[in-house]
């Protein structure tokens, strides 16, 4: 089954130095862009992470320090990558919890104003785990009856993820061939930032989900304890979380002035 699209969707996969969204870096990114008319565009980049790649990470994806020593940095590639995805929804395998948050961090470090507000995200892993509970290799075998060659190669994983989603739509009648539906189906919890430090209460207002102010309105805390905002900006939180907090604070100030 082909996807019913009203705008392009970019399937993407990252190979990285590790799994810490705030600290680790991309060493390879592959993007498969699918257009509403069925056309496809694919790009893969090796990336110099500007930090050593741990041996255990190299053992997984096969990308060593030597392999990326002469490759461009993410900042050098950021505009090309952004231009490819800027008009698109995003999809991946475990992308809501890892790939999209890490991509956002890299974009913000490169001074590219990355946002998810006007795009949808589909996490193929969530569909698979909800329906079958398996890994990507097993998903590819189960849904497509194919063996995933070169697993943990960003390009191979990206193509497999795209094929798995199409097969999932063929298999499950209760899955709608609609990106908005699939995005809602694969979103586990509504959070304001990717890391989940800020969520929504029943009234749709932003609240902290951690620490001494857990459950309290973000606007209220930032208004009553100005020093807490400074601490958050200087602490080891993801850049996207800090961006969200700054946006809430500026909104509060603008409301006071208006």
N, C-alpha and C positions, 0 to 999 in steps of 0.2 A: 504494500500500500504506500503510495506516495503521500508526502505531507501536504495538507491544505494550508497554504501560507498566504497571509495578507501583506507580509513584509519579509525581508530576508531573515534567516536564522543562521547563526554561526555555531557549529559544533567545534569545540576546541579541547585540547588536552595539554597539560603541562608536565614536563619532567623538571625536577627541582633539586636543590641541594639538601632538602629535608622537608619536614612537615609542619614547621612553625611558621604560621602565616605572617607574623610580624617580623620575623628575623630571616627566614630563608629566602632564596632567590631562584628565579627561573633559569634553567640551562637549555631548555628546548621548548618551543611552542609550535603547535600545529593547528591550523584553522581550516575547516571545511565550510565554506559559505554556500548555502543553498538558497536560491532565489524562488519567488513565487511561480515563475514560469518553468521551473525545473532545472534551469542552468545551475552549474556548480563552479566554484572557484576555490582552489586549494593553495595554501602557502605553509611552509615549514621553515622555521629559523632556529639555528643554534645560537645560544646567547652566552656571552662571557659574564658570569655572575659577580665578578669582582670580589670573589671570596673563594677559599678552597672548597672543593667538592669532597665531602666525606667519603671514605672508602666504601662504607655500607650503602651509600646512595649510588655510587658508581656501579656497585655490584648488581643493583636492581636495573638501572637503565643503560648502563654501558658507556656513560658519558664521563670522561675524565677531565682533569685540569688541562692536560695537553691538548685534548680534542677541541676545547673552546678557547684556548689561549689567544688565538688570533681572530676570534669572532667578535662581532660588535656587541656592545653592552645593551642592556634593555633600554636605557635612555636613548641611545642612538637609533634603536628600532621602534621606539614607542609611537611615533607619529604614523609610521606605516601600519603598525598593528591597529592603532586606534582608527585610522581611516578605513580599515577593512571591516571593523565591527561597529562603527559608530551609528549606522542606520539599522542595526540588526538586534533581534532577540538572541539570547545565548543558550546553549545546551552543552551538556557534558556528562561525564560519569563521576559521581560524587562532586559535581561542580558547585552545588550550592554551599557546601560546607568547606571546600578546599580551593578549587581552581578559580572561581570567581573572586573570593576574598583575597587570594594571593595576587591575582591579576590586578585587582584594585589597588593593592599596596604598591605594586611595581609602578603602576600608572601614576599614582600620587607622588611617589619618589621622583619620577621623571617629570613632574610638574604638569601632568596631563589631568585635567579635571574630569575624572571618570565618575559616572553616575549610573545607577540602576533604576532610577525613578520612572523613566519613560520606556523601559524595556522589560520583557518577560524573561524568565529563566526556567528551563526544563532540565530536571536532573533525572537522567535515564536510570541511574542506580536506584533511585527511590522507587520507580515503577517496578524494577526488577525485584528489589528486596521486599516490596509490598506483595508482589505476586508469587515470587519463587524462592527468594533468599539464596542468592549465589554470587560468585565473582564475575568480572567482565569476561574472562575466558570461558567460564561455564555458560554465561548468558549468550555469548556468541555461538557456542555449540548448541545450546538448547533452542534458541530462537531461529538461528540461521543455518544450523547443521553444518557449520564450518569450524575448522581449527584455527585459532588465532595465532598466526605466525608473527614473530617479532614482538611479542607482548612487552609492554613497557617501552616501546618505541612510540613517541607521541603521534606520529602519522598513522601507524597501524591501529593504535587505540582509538584515535579520532574517527577513522573510517568505520571501525567495528561498532563504535557507539551509535553512529548514524544509521547503520544497517540494523542494529538491534532495535532502535526505536521504531523504525518502519515495520519490523516484524512483530513488535509488541502491539502495534495498532491493528495488524492483521489478526492477531491471536485473541485479543480481548475486546469483545463487543462493547463493554461498558466504558472503554477509553474513547473519548471523542478525538477526532482528527482535527484538533484546534489547539493552537499554541497557548492561548490563554487558559483553556481547560487543563492542559498538560502542566503548565506552570503552577496552577493552583493545586493540582494533584500531587506534584513533587515538592511542594513547599511544606516542610514539617511544621514550622512555627513562624509566625509573623514577627520579625525583628526589624528594628530601625537600622541597625548596623549589621554587618555580616557576622561579626563575632558573637553577637547576642548579648552584649553588655547593656543594650538599651532595647526595650520591648514596648509593647502597647498595653494599656489597661483596657478594661471593658468599654470605656468611653472613647477609645482611640487616641488617648494622650500618651506621650512618651514617658516611660518610667525606667528607673534603674533596675537591673535584674541581679545586682551583685552588691556585696559590701554592706557598710553600715546604713546606706540609704536605699537598700533593696526595697522595691515597691513604691518608693516615693516619686512624685513628679519631678522630672529633670528640670523643668523651668523653675519650680519652687526651690529646689536645692541650689541651683546656680544663682538664684536671686538672693536667697538667705545666707548662703556661704560662698561668697565670691572667690575665696582662697581655694575652694575645692576644685573649681574650674582650672585654676593654674596648676594645681597638683596633677589633675588628670592629663593636661597637655604635656607635662614634663615626665609623667610616668610611662612605663613600658606598655602602652596600649597601641593597637593597630592605628595606622594613619587614618583609615576610613572612619574609625570610631571617633577620633579627634575631629575629623571634618564634620561629622554629624553633630557632635556636641557644639562646635563653633557655630554651625548653622542654627541650632536651637537658641543659642545665646543671642545671636544677631537678630533673630526673629523677635525675641523677647524685647530687645532694645528698640527695635523699630516699632513695635506695638506701643511701647511707652511714649515714643516721640510723636506717634500719629494721633 
